[in-house]
Amino acid sequence: MVRDIGSDKLVTYDKSVIFSDCRDYQFTHLKSQRDAFARKFARHINLLLEAKKPRRVYSSKGLLDPRKVYKHSFDDSIFYKSTNQKTSDTTIIFLIDGSGSMDSHAFNDMTRMDVCNVLASAFAKAVKMTVGKEINLEVFVKSSAGIVHKATTGTDNGAFANLTRIFTNTNQRTMDFDSVLKASTIMPFEIDGSTQGSYTAELSVMPALVEWCRKNIVTKNVVLLNITDGEAYAPLNGYTFGDKDNRQMRMKYLRGMPHLNIMISGRYGEDNLRNIYGDNLMCVENESFHSELFKKLSRILEDVL
């Protein structure tokens, strides 16, 4: 399955090719969808933060509340202490499937890739609206060209999966919410001036992502939001990475990491997807999914926000 393109081909890395040129009306539509979701995400984050504000807890020990001294003869709970407000020490990572099948129509005049981009961009904007830089956010696109070329791989070891970082809020210069909406299913390089499409890398990128986190993440907590349409298929130098391997990667790398797998109009049945991805799973088939998404995110984020 791996395609050897030959050493005479000119391979040029160009991260910018991963961003497509949307037509004006489509880009306006995506920004409208993004802004609507950003407002909903912001309300949700605010509700979580409101629940964690410092509160006075009354007991028989602590600081005396002069306003309650009159109760001393029948109630000794006239002392108080304030609960500490938790500050977030969290990085949230969006891992977006950049395979060709993500160009298929999902709903509301959006492709599956559009839905992924809208969610990531909306969450990034909502974080800035609510907590600023208190939550670190990273967005990656995962892809796999399934080709062998020494200039592409850097080694003679064959084809490999690819991670492309398209957004971070840890650097003010790269905080471009709109650019996330333009991420496509194109690999971040050209061969003799031609762009390349992608197979489905899925969780084959986890070793690289974990290594990147080890070198770059400085927060205590990491939450992974994996958005895809479900199946894994990535030719890797004589071996095809599939759903069985995907399941093994999930069990090895996600067992101790808070995460949610979001399936956008997936073609697999939910039972089969749960066998691959476990119970941290959500299947999205139409635009009315935000309530369920917020509920599942709340369970994950309430422990880290």
C-alpha positions as a printed Julia matrix, in Angstrom:
305×3 Matrix{Float64}:
   0.0    0.0    0.0
   2.88   2.4    0.66
   3.71   4.45  -2.44
   7.39   5.13  -3.2
   7.46   8.41  -5.11
  11.11   8.18  -6.11
  14.13  10.17  -5.0
  14.05  12.4   -8.09
  10.85  14.12  -6.89
  11.13  17.57  -5.34
   9.46  17.59  -1.92
   8.76  20.99  -0.4
   7.42  21.43   3.12
   4.81  24.14   3.25
   2.52  24.23   6.26
   0.39  26.92   4.64
  -1.05  24.5    2.05
  -3.06  22.83   4.8
  -5.22  25.98   4.88
  -7.71  26.18   2.02
  -9.11  29.32   0.39
 -12.8   29.34   1.33
 -15.27  31.13  -0.85
 -16.49  34.31   0.8
 -20.02  33.06   1.43
 -18.78  29.75   2.89
 -16.25  31.47   5.14
 -18.95  33.87   6.37
 -21.17  30.88   7.13
 -18.39  29.1    9.08
 -17.62  32.23  11.11
 -21.32  32.59  11.93
 -21.46  28.98  13.1
 -18.24  29.44  15.07
 -19.46  32.56  16.84
 -22.75  30.87  17.8
 -20.87  27.94  19.33
 -18.35  30.28  21.0
 -21.17  32.02  22.87
 -22.54  28.68  24.04
 -19.11  27.45  25.09
 -18.5   30.7   26.95
 -21.75  30.35  28.91
 -20.82  26.79  29.77
 -17.32  27.72  30.96
 -18.75  30.59  33.03
 -21.17  28.19  34.73
 -18.29  25.89  35.64
 -16.24  28.78  36.99
 -19.21  30.18  38.92
 -19.58  26.87  40.73
 -15.94  27.07  41.84
 -15.94  30.61  43.25
 -14.79  30.98  46.88
 -17.61  30.5   49.37
 -17.9   30.88  53.11
 -18.3   27.64  55.01
 -19.62  28.03  58.59
 -18.6   25.82  61.49
 -17.59  25.91  65.17
 -14.01  26.83  64.21
 -12.43  29.52  62.08
 -12.87  33.3   61.84
 -15.65  34.91  63.84
 -18.49  36.39  61.8
 -19.75  39.36  63.9
 -23.09  39.23  62.09
 -23.8   35.81  63.56
 -22.69  36.36  67.15
 -26.32  36.76  68.24
 -26.86  33.06  67.41
 -24.19  31.87  69.84
 -26.65  30.83  72.57
 -28.39  28.33  70.3
 -25.94  27.77  67.37
 -22.17  27.55  67.61
 -21.68  27.76  63.83
 -20.69  31.41  63.99
 -17.19  30.92  62.62
 -16.26  30.66  58.96
 -13.53  29.85  56.53
 -13.42  30.54  52.81
 -12.96  27.75  50.29
 -10.07  28.44  47.97
 -10.8   29.19  44.35
  -9.17  26.65  42.08
  -7.11  28.15  39.33
  -6.79  26.17  36.15
  -3.51  24.47  35.38
  -4.72  22.87  32.2
  -3.89  22.4   28.53
  -6.71  21.32  26.21
  -5.61  19.64  22.99
  -7.87  19.35  19.94
  -6.79  16.49  17.67
  -8.56  16.81  14.32
  -8.77  14.08  11.7
  -7.41  15.5    8.43
  -8.22  12.5    6.21
 -10.0   12.7    2.86
 -13.26  11.27   4.22
 -13.61  14.38   6.38
 -14.46  16.32   3.22
 -17.82  14.52   3.11
 -20.96  16.48   3.96
 -22.0   16.41   7.61
 -24.89  18.81   8.25
 -25.93  22.45   8.12
 -24.0   23.1    4.88
 -20.75  21.96   6.51
 -18.37  19.11   5.82
 -17.08  16.94   8.66
 -13.84  18.93   8.54
 -15.82  22.18   8.75
 -17.56  20.92  11.9
 -14.19  20.03  13.47
 -12.75  23.43  12.62
 -15.82  25.28  13.89
 -15.69  23.46  17.24
 -11.96  24.05  17.74
 -12.16  27.71  16.7
 -15.25  28.28  18.85
 -13.64  26.76  21.93
 -10.51  28.86  21.41
 -12.59  32.03  21.15
 -14.69  31.09  24.19
 -11.57  30.52  26.29
 -10.29  33.99  25.41
 -13.72  35.5   26.2
 -13.92  33.87  29.64
 -10.57  32.98  31.19
  -8.0   34.51  28.86
  -4.74  32.61  29.1
  -5.74  30.63  32.19
  -6.39  27.61  29.95
  -3.78  26.69  27.35
  -5.2   25.5   24.05
  -3.48  23.58  21.27
  -5.02  22.43  17.96
  -3.41  19.74  15.79
  -4.43  18.12  12.51
  -3.41  14.47  12.09
  -2.77  13.03   8.64
  -0.96  10.29   6.73
   0.2   10.48   3.12
   1.3    6.85   2.87
   4.36   7.65   0.76
   8.07   6.86   0.99
  10.65   9.49   0.1
  13.84  10.19   2.0
  13.41  13.96   1.75
   9.87  13.58   3.16
  10.53  11.1    5.93
  14.04  12.22   6.78
  15.03   8.54   7.08
  14.98   5.31   5.1
  12.35   3.87   7.45
   9.34   4.48   5.24
   6.01   6.27   5.57
   4.77   7.78   8.8
   1.8    9.63  10.29
   1.96  13.41  10.62
   0.92  16.03  13.18
   0.46  19.65  12.15
  -0.01  22.29  14.83
  -2.44  24.88  13.49
  -3.28  26.92  16.59
  -1.99  27.77  20.04
  -3.05  30.46  22.48
   0.33  30.4   24.21
   1.73  32.72  21.54
  -0.18  35.93  20.79
   1.07  35.99  17.19
  -0.62  32.67  16.37
  -3.98  33.37  18.05
  -5.9   33.52  14.78
  -9.33  31.94  15.35
 -10.34  32.46  11.73
  -7.41  30.53  10.28
  -8.53  27.38  12.1
 -11.74  27.5   10.04
  -9.68  27.03   6.87
  -7.83  23.84   7.87
  -8.21  21.2    5.16
  -7.46  17.54   4.44
  -4.23  18.37   2.57
  -0.81  17.24   3.81
   1.6   20.06   4.81
   3.96  19.54   1.86
   4.03  19.47  -1.94
   5.61  16.96  -4.34
   6.79  18.57  -7.56
   4.38  21.42  -6.83
   1.34  19.17  -6.25
  -0.45  18.82  -2.92
  -1.18  15.44  -1.36
  -4.31  14.08   0.27
  -4.39  12.02   3.45
  -5.35   8.62   4.77
  -6.77   8.35   8.3
  -3.92   8.45  10.83
  -6.19   8.4   13.91
  -4.38   7.43  17.14
  -1.22   6.33  15.32
   0.0    9.87  16.09
  -0.22   9.37  19.87
   3.47   8.46  20.4
   4.47  11.69  18.64
   1.84  13.73  20.5
   2.88  12.33  23.9
   6.52  13.12  23.11
   5.56  16.65  22.06
   3.6   17.1   25.3
   6.55  15.87  27.34
   8.76  18.54  25.8
   6.29  21.43  25.6
   3.41  21.16  28.07
   4.04  22.94  31.35
   0.59  22.58  32.93
  -0.37  19.91  35.43
  -3.42  18.69  33.5
  -3.92  17.73  29.86
  -7.34  17.09  28.29
  -7.58  15.57  24.8
 -10.56  16.15  22.49
 -10.19  13.8   19.51
 -12.54  14.69  16.63
 -12.89  12.29  13.72
 -15.32  10.21  11.68
 -14.17   6.98  13.29
 -12.16   4.48  11.27
  -8.36   4.24  11.12
  -6.46   3.45   7.93
  -2.84   4.54   7.55
  -0.22   2.71   5.42
   3.04   2.67   7.36
   5.87   1.1    5.36
   4.51  -2.38   4.74
   2.02  -2.32   7.62
  -1.44  -0.82   7.59
  -2.52   0.81  10.84
  -6.19  -0.11  11.39
  -8.95  -0.19  13.99
  -7.33  -2.99  16.03
  -4.16  -0.94  16.34
  -6.24   2.15  17.12
  -7.81   0.34  20.06
  -4.39  -0.68  21.37
  -3.14   2.9   21.12
  -6.19   4.12  23.03
  -5.61   1.59  25.81
  -1.91   2.45  26.03
  -1.95   6.24  25.75
  -5.42   7.44  26.78
  -6.05   5.25  29.81
  -4.77   7.89  32.23
  -5.55  11.01  30.19
  -8.92  12.82  30.45
 -10.33  12.67  26.93
 -13.39  12.61  24.72
 -13.68  11.05  21.26
 -16.15  13.03  19.15
 -17.4   11.2   16.04
 -18.73  13.49  13.31
 -21.24  11.63  11.12
 -19.28   8.41  11.52
 -20.01   5.44   9.29
 -19.51   2.83  12.02
 -22.15   1.71  14.5
 -21.83   3.05  18.04
 -21.17  -0.42  19.54
 -18.23  -0.94  17.2
 -16.9    2.54  17.93
 -17.06   1.89  21.68
 -15.02  -1.26  21.18
 -12.35   0.86  19.51
 -12.54   4.1   21.51
 -14.03   3.05  24.85
 -16.86   4.77  26.7
 -15.51   8.33  26.38
 -17.38   8.64  23.13
 -19.92  10.95  21.55
 -21.55  10.49  18.14
 -22.65  13.66  16.32
 -25.18  13.39  13.49
 -26.79  16.85  13.35
 -26.44  20.41  14.63
 -28.5   19.85  17.8
 -25.68  18.11  19.64
 -24.36  20.99  21.74
 -26.32  20.16  24.92
 -24.93  16.62  25.06
 -21.45  17.87  24.2
 -21.53  20.43  27.0
 -22.7   17.76  29.45
 -19.85  15.4   28.55
 -17.3   18.2   28.55
 -18.53  19.32  31.96
 -17.73  15.94  33.46
 -14.21  16.18  32.13
 -13.53  19.86  32.75
 -15.08  20.24  36.2
 -12.07  18.49  37.72
  -9.48  20.64  35.95
 -11.03  24.15  35.66
